[in-house]
Amino acid sequence: MKRPIYFMIVFLISEVGSFDLVIDGIPDEVENLIDTEIDGFPSSSRTRNGRYQRSTSDWGYVGDLVEDDDKIGLYSYKVQSTITSRLANTMIQAKMVNNAKRPQHIVFDVQVPKGAFIDNFTMDVNGITFTSSIREKSEARRMYSQAKAKGKAAGIVRSNALDMENFKTEVNVPPGTRIQFELHYQEMIRRKLSSYEHVISLKPGRLAKHMEVDVRIIEPQGIRYVHVPNSLGDHFNGITTISKGEKKAHISFKPTMAQQRKCPTCSSTAVDGNFVVQYDVNRESTGGELEIFNGYFIHFFAPENLDPLPKNILFVIDVSGSMWGLKMKQTIEAMKAILSELRAADQFSLIDFNHNVRCWRDNLVSATPAQVEDAKKYIQTIHPNGGTNINEALLRATFILNEAQNLGMLDPNSVSMIVLVSDGDPTVGELKLTTIQKNVKQSIKDEFSLFCLGIGFDVDYDFLQRIATDNRGMAQRIFGNQETSAQMKRFYNQVSTPLLKKIQFNYPQESVSDVTQSSFHNYFGGSEIVVAGKVDTANLQHLESVVTATAANAELVMETLRDVEELDGFMKKDKYADPEFTRKLWAYLTVNQMLAERNTAPTAALKRNITKSILQMSLDHHIVTPFTSMLIENSEKDEIMLADQPKDPRRGCCSGTLGLTPNAPDNNKGIPPWANVSAVPVSFMPEQRSPPVSAVSINRVDNDPHFIIYLPKSQRNICFNINSDPGHILNLVSDPSTGVVVNGQLIGAKKEENKKLNTYFGKFGFYFKNKGLKVEIDTETITLKDGSYSIMLSWSDTGHIIRKQLLISVKKESNVTIRVGEEMSFMVLLHRVWKNHPINVDFLGIYIPPENQFSPEAQGLIGQFTSEPEVYIYNQRPGQTPEKPQATMEVKGNKLTVTRGLQKDYRTNRVFGTDVQCWFVHNSGKGFIDGHYKDYLVPHLYSFLKEP
């Protein structure tokens, strides 16, 4: 008779719930266990169906195990963790044995840090090994269904909303069974309050014959200090050993069985808590540390010794009835301590809310001792009661900040923030969470940050995370107990000292790609910003970064230069260092960034596109995310178990297989090769010359605005500038036959330079009359209009819009491509400059391939060259400078003096550009273009050019 075997597996994935896995049958190999035992373990192996049964004799002597009443012995409990440049790879292994004379459950139950990615799980039952693989969710379910139909032992998942951080496996096994569990996960150790803190949950549940925690730290920057607090209690004083070198450290915790006991005669273990390792690294460069290895770079940025920026802070406190008792008492205690820490340069106010909203002050006040003391007295008088009106409370807070800004009451260098403290969902006023999120986003307008503290488990923490992330902040859950006050103060301390704002990371675009988030609203003292990307180390000797930011007393430009091979020798010599740490860190940051972007995606189409990218990353890097499942199989792959992530009933998580629209192209299909440029966001960088890069010949308008017309027959580039006034709209293409119009509106610099006001294109309008579609692109948004229908993306998005066979593809902070079937394509580049630059402004450039199928009737500053004119250039002679010779050009019956020079193509490098040789026509292209440039001025963004 078959003995039943059951599994329950619970995973914590970043921002998702946990789940159980249940196995209905017993694998054939485990069913036929032999009867001969030594010390409770099978002593030999036998074959079944010609297959050899592997033994687990490598455990060695397993006597002297201490068993509870259930006769289950824990032979060993081992944790190994290696931290390589903040990336922690952790393995938890437990070896257990059922010494009872009856079948019973053996449980492997461990805590996984929130935000960690599980990447492997194996289980060995009497030498039969089950290993894991990551699959797309629907594929894993299909394989499960097939296995189930064949009567094989397979698993299915059930949601478990009670414990969001457990990984739990429960196996019902026969007498004498040896079983080994091994779980692997990876996480990036975040810096908080000037320290990295690596937390390992250590809850074996019983005495272990062998117990060991082994942590190794490898930090190329150098280790400043290592500290292991007594988090497991005084019982284990003196057991932990620490050895520290310049760049490496080793921490070992190996309590004997006697040291594990709660008391000398106890059979229960005192090991029940978190093993914590704290450390920090050396920092030499204000611009941060660049670590480059195996084709990836990681940029760690944590400047110190800066004066704090003044802050404008509004505390929004839930005082509804559910806060009664200990939670309110602890909140008041924390708020009194927090108010005492406000600096003299800070401004603040308090809002408390239940079904009503009350303000301690209707406006911000300076944090003088008298005002702080008065605020403490006000806090002390709060008595919780009533419902919860989160929407009105947050809108009142944003109104106070917006009004203060409009009245000029805020220091331009200050940082404004709202801190929300709540323990429940809205019960009064606006109840729909998506509407509250939208209302707050519209009110904040990316000007302030919102930080959320969720107390207890009744609050919808996922909502707090979304609304905080959507508004440049973060959320944290704290427990409603005696530690509430300390947790609140610790959270506040993380955001109490803003040192920089408007931080922008820049890298040479010809050398890097797939860069993670590189623009940040604030940097807080004691934290760290981490940026990662891919780098072409084969063709690069050094990688340079430039970081721009606003500090308390200055605008900062911080540069860092690193040899791309600097780490090679160090990494190859250290046998413990993870050679894949840069790739894993990049994947970790990218997936978490996409998960956050998905939560705040403004459209369903964009959300589906992000989901597709997350899925591919999960499969490529073998990590469990909300859109993948883990299959656990034996070596013959005829026994399958499914560890799945169910839909979150509160969030309605989407299924794994998602697309933009039926038969829609993927991210790169449908985008012409000439437009497939890097998507690295870049802002202001100091001017310097980049090496020449070959460019595809194309018609383009960029910068001031510089026109470059490529003539395919003569294989020449002809250039000219247009000097017109801000607000004027120039027609670039006007083709009545195909119904296509492209117009550009000029904007001016902030002020004149050398008695001249430079102009740039700040907006483009595309009109596809035959489709009834209009596309408007400016430096903030991209909008598609179809009659009364419109859809908008911002430059901070990455996504596609498809309508009537017109594809608009947006690469975040980089470029927009428009493709009309196979006939036409356009690319618009975004040029971001330093916002506080005294002269320059953000602007756009446009690139139009000559292969576009305009009609012979096409007109416009670019469209007229669809029919290529005959051009003769001769009598080349020295110009005013040796590098700019002159020549005579005959075109359209005109003889013109032209100058040989260089213009910039910004498709492959939006900061430095690529030099392109061309013959320059003076006087706004007079003689080369038909008529005068003023003939191309049109009244509206979608106007056709009037017939001559």
ZAMARGU-4260 file (C-alpha; in steps of 0.2 Angstrom, whole numbers, plus 5000, padded with zeros to 4 digits):
<rodrens>
0) 5000/5000/5000 | 5007/5017/4995 | 5010/5029/5009 | 5005/5047/5005 | 5017/5061/5004
5) 5012/5079/5006 | 5022/5095/5002 | 5018/5113/5006 | 5029/5126/5000 | 5027/5144/5004
10) 5038/5157/4995 | 5040/5176/4999 | 5043/5186/4983 | 5045/5204/4983 | 5028/5213/4985
15) 5018/5196/4983 | 5010/5184/4995 | 5015/5167/4999 | 5009/5150/4993 | 5007/5132/4998
20) 5011/5117/4987 | 5003/5100/4991 | 5008/5084/4983 | 4995/5070/4982 | 5005/5054/4979
25) 5022/5047/4984 | 5036/5045/4971 | 5039/5027/4966 | 5057/5028/4972 | 5053/5034/4990
30) 5039/5021/4991 | 5051/5006/4990 | 5062/5010/5004 | 5073/4996/5011 | 5070/4989/5028
35) 5088/4987/5035 | 5092/5002/5046 | 5108/5007/5055 | 5105/5021/5068 | 5088/5024/5060
40) 5094/5026/5042 | 5092/5014/5028 | 5110/5006/5026 | 5110/5001/5007 | 5102/5004/4991
45) 5092/4994/4979 | 5086/4995/4961 | 5068/4998/4955 | 5064/4996/4937 | 5083/4995/4933
50) 5087/5011/4941 | 5100/5013/4955 | 5095/5021/4971 | 5108/5033/4978 | 5111/5032/4996
55) 5114/5047/5009 | 5128/5039/5017 | 5138/5055/5016 | 5130/5061/5031 | 5142/5050/5042
60) 5138/5045/5059 | 5121/5051/5065 | 5119/5045/5082 | 5117/5055/5098 | 5103/5065/5089
65) 5091/5074/5102 | 5073/5070/5097 | 5057/5078/5103 | 5042/5067/5106 | 5039/5065/5088
70) 5056/5056/5086 | 5062/5068/5072 | 5080/5072/5073 | 5089/5087/5066 | 5106/5081/5061
75) 5112/5097/5054 | 5106/5115/5051 | 5118/5125/5041 | 5117/5143/5034 | 5130/5149/5022
80) 5130/5167/5015 | 5142/5176/5004 | 5141/5195/5001 | 5150/5201/4986 | 5148/5220/4984
85) 5131/5221/4993 | 5125/5205/4984 | 5121/5192/4996 | 5119/5174/4991 | 5112/5163/5005
90) 5110/5145/5006 | 5099/5137/5021 | 5101/5118/5022 | 5093/5106/5035 | 5096/5087/5036
95) 5083/5078/5046 | 5078/5060/5050 | 5062/5051/5055 | 5067/5039/5069 | 5049/5035/5073
100) 5041/5018/5069 | 5027/5027/5059 | 5026/5038/5044 | 5025/5057/5050 | 5027/5074/5044
105) 5044/5083/5043 | 5044/5101/5041 | 5056/5113/5033 | 5051/5131/5038 | 5062/5146/5035
110) 5060/5164/5034 | 5065/5173/5018 | 5069/5192/5018 | 5056/5202/5010 | 5062/5208/4993
115) 5074/5193/4991 | 5073/5182/4975 | 5072/5163/4977 | 5083/5155/4964 | 5085/5137/4969
120) 5077/5123/4980 | 5082/5105/4981 | 5076/5091/4991 | 5084/5074/4994 | 5074/5060/5000
125) 5084/5044/5004 | 5096/5049/4990 | 5082/5053/4977 | 5085/5071/4972 | 5072/5083/4967
130) 5079/5099/4959 | 5070/5115/4953 | 5068/5125/4937 | 5059/5142/4934 | 5046/5142/4920
135) 5033/5154/4914 | 5017/5152/4924 | 5006/5145/4911 | 5019/5133/4904 | 5022/5126/4922
140) 5003/5124/4925 | 5002/5115/4908 | 5016/5103/4913 | 5007/5100/4930 | 4991/5096/4922
145) 4999/5084/4910 | 5008/5075/4925 | 4992/5075/4935 | 4982/5067/4920 | 4995/5053/4919
150) 4993/5050/4938 | 5010/5056/4943 | 5013/5065/4959 | 5011/5083/4956 | 5007/5098/4966
155) 4995/5113/4965 | 4996/5129/4975 | 4984/5137/4987 | 4986/5155/4993 | 4991/5158/5011
160) 4988/5176/5016 | 4993/5174/5034 | 5012/5172/5032 | 5020/5183/5018 | 5038/5178/5022
165) 5038/5159/5025 | 5046/5146/5014 | 5038/5130/5021 | 5039/5112/5015 | 5030/5098/5024
170) 5034/5080/5019 | 5025/5065/5026 | 5038/5051/5025 | 5040/5033/5031 | 5050/5027/5046
175) 5069/5029/5044 | 5068/5042/5030 | 5083/5054/5029 | 5078/5070/5020 | 5089/5085/5016
180) 5081/5102/5011 | 5092/5116/5003 | 5085/5133/4999 | 5095/5147/4989 | 5090/5165/4988
185) 5099/5181/4983 | 5096/5199/4989 | 5104/5216/4988 | 5109/5222/5005 | 5103/5240/5006
190) 5112/5254/5016 | 5101/5261/5030 | 5107/5273/5044 | 5125/5272/5038 | 5126/5253/5039
195) 5122/5238/5028 | 5112/5225/5038 | 5112/5207/5033 | 5098/5198/5042 | 5097/5179/5043
200) 5082/5171/5051 | 5088/5157/5062 | 5073/5146/5068 | 5078/5128/5067 | 5064/5123/5079
205) 5074/5109/5087 | 5091/5105/5093 | 5104/5102/5079 | 5118/5090/5081 | 5128/5101/5070
210) 5123/5120/5068 | 5133/5133/5059 | 5131/5150/5052 | 5145/5155/5040 | 5145/5173/5033
215) 5158/5180/5021 | 5160/5198/5016 | 5170/5203/5000 | 5170/5222/4997 | 5183/5228/4984
220) 5180/5246/4991 | 5187/5240/5008 | 5177/5236/5024 | 5176/5250/5037 | 5169/5239/5051
225) 5160/5223/5055 | 5148/5221/5070 | 5137/5207/5075 | 5124/5213/5088 | 5118/5201/5101
230) 5101/5199/5092 | 5099/5181/5098 | 5101/5185/5116 | 5114/5184/5130 | 5113/5165/5130
235) 5125/5166/5115 | 5138/5178/5121 | 5155/5175/5115 | 5151/5161/5103 | 5152/5172/5087
240) 5169/5174/5079 | 5174/5188/5068 | 5189/5190/5057 | 5191/5206/5047 | 5204/5210/5034
245) 5205/5226/5022 | 5193/5220/5010 | 5186/5203/5017 | 5178/5197/5033 | 5172/5181/5040
250) 5159/5178/5053 | 5156/5161/5061 | 5142/5156/5073 | 5144/5137/5078 | 5135/5133/5095
255) 5137/5116/5101 | 5121/5106/5105 | 5124/5110/5124 | 5125/5128/5120 | 5109/5128/5110
260) 5099/5121/5124 | 5088/5133/5133 | 5094/5126/5150 | 5106/5112/5154 | 5092/5099/5155
265) 5081/5106/5142 | 5078/5097/5125 | 5071/5113/5117 | 5083/5125/5107 | 5086/5143/5112
270) 5091/5147/5094 | 5075/5157/5089 | 5077/5174/5081 | 5088/5183/5068 | 5106/5182/5066
275) 5112/5200/5061 | 5128/5206/5053 | 5131/5225/5051 | 5145/5233/5041 | 5150/5248/5031
280) 5163/5251/5017 | 5176/5264/5014 | 5172/5278/5003 | 5185/5289/4994 | 5176/5297/4980
285) 5161/5309/4981 | 5156/5303/4964 | 5154/5286/4971 | 5162/5269/4967 | 5161/5261/4950
290) 5164/5242/4950 | 5165/5234/4933 | 5166/5215/4930 | 5160/5203/4917 | 5152/5215/4905
295) 5142/5224/4919 | 5145/5240/4930 | 5138/5244/4947 | 5139/5262/4953 | 5137/5264/4972
300) 5134/5282/4977 | 5134/5287/4995 | 5142/5304/4998 | 5145/5311/5015 | 5151/5327/5024
305) 5137/5337/5016 | 5126/5350/5024 | 5108/5344/5026 | 5095/5352/5015 | 5081/5361/5024
310) 5065/5351/5023 | 5046/5355/5023 | 5037/5341/5031 | 5019/5337/5035 | 5014/5323/5047
315) 4997/5315/5042 | 4992/5304/5057 | 4977/5292/5057 | 4967/5294/5073 | 4952/5283/5069
320) 4945/5271/5081 | 4956/5257/5076 | 4971/5266/5082 | 4964/5266/5100 | 4976/5259/5114
325) 4994/5254/5112 | 4995/5259/5094 | 4990/5277/5098 | 5001/5278/5113 | 5016/5272/5104
330) 5013/5284/5089 | 5012/5299/5101 | 5028/5294/5110 | 5037/5292/5093 | 5030/5309/5086
335) 5036/5318/5101 | 5053/5311/5099 | 5053/5315/5080 | 5047/5333/5083 | 5062/5336/5094
340) 5074/5331/5080 | 5067/5344/5068 | 5081/5357/5063 | 5079/5375/5065 | 5079/5377/5046
345) 5064/5365/5044 | 5046/5369/5042 | 5032/5358/5047 | 5014/5355/5052 | 5003/5341/5058
350) 4987/5334/5051 | 4976/5321/5061 | 4961/5313/5053 | 4947/5301/5056 | 4931/5304/5047
355) 4936/5322/5048 | 4952/5331/5045 | 4960/5343/5057 | 4976/5354/5055 | 4986/5359/5070
360) 4992/5373/5059 | 4984/5378/5042 | 5001/5382/5035 | 5019/5377/5037 | 5028/5385/5052
365) 5047/5386/5057 | 5053/5372/5068 | 5057/5384/5083 | 5057/5377/5100 | 5041/5386/5104
370) 5032/5378/5089 | 5039/5361/5092 | 5033/5361/5110 | 5016/5367/5105 | 5014/5353/5092
375) 5019/5340/5106 | 5005/5347/5117 | 4993/5345/5102 | 4998/5327/5099 | 4995/5323/5117
380) 4977/5328/5116 | 4972/5316/5102 | 4959/5303/5106 | 4956/5290/5093 | 4938/5288/5086
385) 4928/5287/5070 | 4932/5281/5053 | 4946/5284/5041 | 4946/5297/5027 | 4963/5295/5019
390) 4959/5304/5003 | 4954/5320/5011 | 4969/5320/5023 | 4982/5318/5009 | 4974/5331/4998
395) 4974/5343/5013 | 4992/5340/5015 | 4997/5342/4997 | 4986/5358/4997 | 4996/5366/5011
400) 5013/5362/5002 | 5007/5368/4985 | 5000/5384/4993 | 5017/5387/5002 | 5026/5384/4986
405) 5015/5396/4976 | 5017/5409/4989 | 5036/5408/4988 | 5037/5402/5006 | 5048/5387/5002
410) 5067/5388/5000 | 5071/5383/4982 | 5084/5371/4989 | 5073/5363/5002 | 5065/5346/5001
415) 5046/5344/5003 | 5038/5328/5010 | 5022/5320/5018 | 5023/5306/5030 | 5007/5296/5032
420) 5004/5285/5047 | 4989/5274/5046 | 4983/5257/5052 | 4968/5253/5040 | 4959/5255/5024
425) 4948/5270/5020 | 4931/5269/5027 | 4924/5287/5024 | 4925/5298/5009 | 4933/5291/4993
430) 4935/5273/4996 | 4942/5267/4979 | 4960/5265/4981 | 4964/5268/4963 | 4955/5285/4963
435) 4964/5290/4979 | 4981/5286/4971 | 4976/5296/4955 | 4970/5311/4966 | 4986/5311/4976
440) 4997/5310/4961 | 4988/5324/4952 | 4989/5335/4967 | 5008/5331/4971 | 5013/5334/4953
445) 5030/5326/4956 | 5035/5341/4967 | 5035/5332/4984 | 5038/5315/4991 | 5026/5304/5000
450) 5032/5291/5013 | 5019/5279/5021 | 5020/5269/5037 | 5007/5255/5038 | 5004/5249/5056
455) 4999/5231/5058 | 4991/5219/5046 | 4973/5227/5043 | 4981/5241/5032 | 4982/5237/5013
460) 5001/5238/5013 | 5001/5235/4994 | 4991/5251/4991 | 5003/5261/5003 | 5018/5255/4993
465) 5010/5260/4976 | 5005/5277/4982 | 5022/5280/4990 | 5032/5274/4975 | 5021/5284/4963
470) 5026/5299/4972 | 5044/5297/4974 | 5044/5290/4991 | 5043/5273/5000 | 5033/5263/5012
475) 5036/5252/5027 | 5025/5241/5037 | 5028/5242/5056 | 5020/5230/5069 | 5007/5237/5081
480) 5016/5232/5097 | 5028/5238/5110 | 5041/5241/5097 | 5030/5253/5086 | 5038/5269/5093
485) 5055/5263/5090 | 5051/5257/5072 | 5043/5273/5068 | 5058/5283/5074 | 5070/5272/5064
490) 5059/5274/5048 | 5059/5293/5051 | 5078/5294/5054 | 5080/5286/5036 | 5072/5301/5028
495) 5076/5315/5041 | 5092/5321/5033 | 5091/5325/5014 | 5108/5329/5008 | 5105/5331/4989
500) 5091/5333/4977 | 5088/5331/4958 | 5102/5318/4956 | 5106/5313/4939 | 5119/5299/4934
505) 5126/5300/4916 | 5137/5288/4906 | 5144/5288/4889 | 5130/5281/4878 | 5141/5273/4865
510) 5149/5261/4879 | 5134/5257/4891 | 5117/5250/4888 | 5102/5244/4899 | 5105/5256/4913
515) 5094/5255/4928 | 5085/5270/4935 | 5098/5284/4934 | 5088/5299/4940 | 5083/5302/4958
520) 5073/5315/4967 | 5082/5314/4984 | 5097/5307/4992 | 5096/5305/5011 | 5111/5304/5023
525) 5115/5286/5028 | 5108/5278/5013 | 5115/5273/4996 | 5110/5275/4978 | 5114/5260/4966
530) 5114/5261/4947 | 5119/5246/4936 | 5120/5243/4918 | 5129/5233/4904 | 5146/5240/4898
535) 5156/5236/4882 | 5172/5231/4891 | 5179/5224/4874 | 5181/5241/4866 | 5183/5252/4882
540) 5198/5255/4893 | 5190/5267/4905 | 5172/5270/4910 | 5168/5288/4916 | 5152/5293/4925
545) 5146/5311/4929 | 5134/5314/4943 | 5125/5331/4944 | 5115/5336/4960 | 5109/5350/4970
550) 5116/5352/4987 | 5113/5364/5001 | 5125/5377/4995 | 5130/5373/4977 | 5126/5363/4961
555) 5137/5348/4961 | 5145/5339/4946 | 5154/5324/4952 | 5165/5313/4940 | 5172/5296/4942
560) 5184/5286/4931 | 5188/5268/4932 | 5198/5255/4923 | 5187/5242/4916 | 5199/5228/4921
565) 5203/5235/4938 | 5193/5222/4947 | 5198/5207/4937 | 5214/5202/4947 | 5205/5204/4964
570) 5190/5194/4959 | 5199/5179/4951 | 5210/5177/4967 | 5196/5176/4979 | 5188/5159/4979
575) 5173/5165/4989 | 5168/5180/4978 | 5153/5178/4967 | 5160/5180/4949 | 5142/5184/4943
580) 5139/5198/4956 | 5138/5212/4944 | 5125/5202/4932 | 5115/5197/4947 | 5114/5215/4955
585) 5109/5222/4938 | 5095/5209/4936 | 5090/5212/4954 | 5088/5231/4952 | 5080/5229/4935
590) 5067/5217/4940 | 5063/5227/4956 | 5062/5243/4945 | 5050/5235/4933 | 5039/5228/4947
595) 5038/5246/4954 | 5034/5253/4937 | 5021/5240/4934 | 5012/5245/4950 | 5011/5263/4944
600) 5009/5261/4925 | 4995/5273/4919 | 4988/5262/4906 | 4984/5243/4904 | 4994/5242/4888
605) 5010/5248/4897 | 5007/5237/4912 | 5006/5222/4900 | 5022/5227/4891 | 5031/5228/4908
610) 5024/5212/4913 | 5031/5204/4898 | 5048/5211/4901 | 5048/5205/4920 | 5043/5187/4914
615) 5058/5187/4902 | 5070/5193/4915 | 5064/5180/4927 | 5067/5166/4915 | 5084/5173/4909
620) 5090/5174/4927 | 5082/5160/4935 | 5072/5169/4949 | 5055/5167/4955 | 5044/5182/4952
625) 5025/5185/4952 | 5024/5179/4934 | 5035/5163/4935 | 5033/5146/4944 | 5045/5134/4951
630) 5045/5116/4945 | 5052/5103/4957 | 5057/5087/4948 | 5066/5071/4951 | 5081/5067/4940
635) 5071/5056/4928 | 5058/5071/4927 | 5043/5059/4928 | 5038/5066/4945 | 5033/5085/4945
640) 5029/5097/4959 | 5023/5114/4956 | 5027/5129/4967 | 5016/5143/4960 | 5011/5161/4965
645) 4992/5163/4965 | 4983/5179/4961 | 4983/5191/4975 | 4964/5193/4979 | 4968/5211/4984
650) 4978/5216/4969 | 4971/5205/4955 | 4988/5201/4949 | 4988/5197/4930 | 4993/5180/4923
655) 5010/5177/4916 | 5007/5176/4898 | 5003/5194/4892 | 5005/5204/4876 | 5002/5222/4871
660) 4988/5218/4859 | 4984/5202/4849 | 4998/5200/4836 | 5007/5215/4842 | 5026/5217/4839
665) 5038/5214/4853 | 5049/5228/4860 | 5061/5228/4845 | 5050/5222/4831 | 5043/5235/4819
670) 5056/5248/4824 | 5068/5252/4810 | 5087/5248/4813 | 5092/5266/4811 | 5081/5271/4826
675) 5087/5257/4837 | 5098/5267/4848 | 5102/5266/4867 | 5089/5270/4879 | 5101/5277/4893
680) 5093/5292/4901 | 5106/5306/4900 | 5106/5324/4907 | 5119/5338/4907 | 5137/5332/4905
685) 5153/5343/4903 | 5157/5345/4885 | 5170/5334/4878 | 5174/5326/4861 | 5169/5308/4858
690) 5177/5296/4846 | 5169/5296/4828 | 5155/5283/4826 | 5149/5278/4809 | 5131/5284/4806
695) 5117/5278/4794 | 5114/5292/4781 | 5098/5301/4786 | 5089/5317/4785 | 5089/5326/4802
700) 5085/5342/4812 | 5093/5344/4829 | 5100/5357/4841 | 5099/5375/4835 | 5090/5369/4824
705) 5103/5361/4812 | 5096/5353/4796 | 5106/5339/4788 | 5100/5333/4771 | 5107/5317/4764
710) 5107/5316/4745 | 5108/5297/4741 | 5113/5299/4722 | 5127/5311/4725 | 5130/5303/4743
715) 5133/5320/4751 | 5127/5328/4766 | 5121/5346/4764 | 5118/5357/4780 | 5109/5373/4784
720) 5102/5382/4800 | 5086/5390/4802 | 5086/5406/4812 | 5068/5410/4817 | 5059/5416/4833
725) 5052/5406/4847 | 5034/5401/4845 | 5036/5400/4826 | 5030/5383/4818 | 5041/5377/4803
730) 5034/5364/4791 | 5046/5350/4788 | 5035/5338/4778 | 5019/5342/4769 | 5013/5328/4757
735) 4995/5330/4752 | 4995/5314/4742 | 4999/5303/4756 | 4991/5315/4769 | 5006/5316/4780
740) 5011/5332/4789 | 5026/5335/4800 | 5028/5352/4809 | 5040/5358/4822 | 5038/5373/4835
745) 5053/5382/4840 | 5057/5387/4858 | 5070/5399/4864 | 5085/5397/4877 | 5083/5405/4894
750) 5093/5420/4889 | 5104/5427/4875 | 5122/5421/4873 | 5134/5432/4863 | 5120/5443/4859
755) 5110/5429/4851 | 5095/5419/4857 | 5097/5401/4852 | 5081/5392/4847 | 5077/5374/4847
760) 5063/5363/4842 | 5052/5360/4858 | 5037/5352/4850 | 5033/5341/4835 | 5016/5338/4827
765) 5013/5323/4815 | 4996/5322/4806 | 4992/5307/4796 | 4976/5313/4788 | 4971/5297/4779
770) 4971/5288/4796 | 4963/5303/4806 | 4978/5302/4818 | 4988/5316/4826 | 5004/5314/4837
775) 5010/5328/4847 | 5028/5326/4855 | 5035/5339/4867 | 5049/5338/4880 | 5036/5331/4893
780) 5024/5320/4885 | 5019/5310/4869 | 5001/5311/4865 | 4991/5301/4851 | 4974/5309/4846
785) 4961/5300/4836 | 4946/5312/4836 | 4939/5313/4854 | 4950/5298/4859 | 4968/5302/4865
790) 4981/5292/4875 | 4997/5300/4883 | 5014/5293/4888 | 5027/5303/4897 | 5046/5302/4894
795) 5048/5293/4910 | 5038/5278/4902 | 5044/5264/4891 | 5030/5257/4880 | 5021/5256/4864
800) 5005/5263/4857 | 4997/5254/4842 | 4982/5261/4833 | 4976/5259/4815 | 4993/5251/4811
805) 5003/5266/4817 | 5016/5261/4830 | 5023/5273/4843 | 5037/5266/4853 | 5044/5276/4868
810) 5061/5273/4876 | 5062/5280/4893 | 5070/5297/4893 | 5078/5293/4876 | 5068/5293/4860
815) 5051/5290/4851 | 5049/5281/4835 | 5034/5282/4824 | 5031/5269/4811 | 5017/5269/4798
820) 5016/5251/4791 | 5031/5248/4781 | 5030/5264/4772 | 5037/5277/4784 | 5046/5279/4800
825) 5052/5294/4811 | 5062/5296/4826 | 5062/5310/4839 | 5076/5312/4851 | 5074/5320/4868
830) 5089/5331/4874 | 5088/5334/4893 | 5099/5347/4900 | 5103/5352/4918 | 5087/5360/4924
835) 5096/5374/4933 | 5107/5378/4918 | 5107/5397/4916 | 5105/5396/4897 | 5100/5380/4890
840) 5083/5371/4889 | 5077/5354/4885 | 5074/5351/4867 | 5070/5339/4853 | 5078/5333/4837
845) 5070/5323/4823 | 5077/5310/4811 | 5069/5305/4795 | 5076/5291/4784 | 5077/5295/4765
850) 5068/5279/4761 | 5051/5285/4768 | 5039/5283/4754 | 5033/5301/4752 | 5025/5306/4735
855) 5034/5317/4722 | 5022/5331/4727 | 5030/5332/4745 | 5035/5349/4751 | 5043/5356/4767
860) 5060/5360/4773 | 5064/5341/4772 | 5050/5334/4761 | 5055/5344/4746 | 5071/5333/4745
865) 5061/5317/4741 | 5065/5322/4723 | 5083/5324/4724 | 5090/5340/4715 | 5106/5340/4705
870) 5120/5346/4715 | 5138/5351/4708 | 5152/5356/4720 | 5168/5362/4713 | 5182/5375/4715
875) 5186/5369/4733 | 5198/5382/4741 | 5204/5387/4758 | 5192/5395/4770 | 5194/5407/4784
880) 5201/5393/4795 | 5211/5378/4788 | 5198/5365/4794 | 5184/5373/4785 | 5187/5374/4767
885) 5175/5383/4755 | 5168/5378/4738 | 5155/5383/4725 | 5139/5373/4724 | 5127/5374/4709
890) 5109/5369/4714 | 5092/5373/4707 | 5100/5386/4695 | 5109/5395/4710 | 5128/5397/4713
895) 5131/5396/4732 | 5147/5398/4742 | 5147/5383/4754 | 5159/5379/4769 | 5165/5361/4773
900) 5162/5357/4792 | 5155/5346/4805 | 5138/5344/4812 | 5131/5332/4825 | 5121/5316/4824
905) 5114/5312/4841 | 5106/5296/4838 | 5120/5285/4846 | 5126/5298/4858 | 5113/5311/4864
910) 5126/5320/4875 | 5141/5322/4864 | 5134/5317/4847 | 5144/5310/4832 | 5153/5321/4820
915) 5146/5321/4802 | 5154/5330/4788 | 5144/5341/4777 | 5144/5356/4765 | 5136/5370/4775
920) 5124/5382/4766 | 5123/5400/4774 | 5109/5412/4776 | 5096/5399/4782 | 5098/5388/4767
925) 5094/5401/4754 | 5097/5395/4737 | 5097/5377/4742 | 5079/5376/4749 | 5064/5382/4738
930) 5060/5400/4741 | 5064/5408/4758 | 5063/5399/4775 | 5048/5410/4780 | 5038/5402/4766
935) 5038/5387/4777 | 5030/5395/4792 | 5013/5388/4796 | 4999/5394/4808 | 4996/5377/4817
940) 5005/5362/4823 | 4995/5351/4810 | 4994/5363/4796 | 4998/5358/4778 | 5009/5369/4769
945) 5000/5381/4757 | 5002/5378/4739 | 5013/5391/4731
</rodrens>
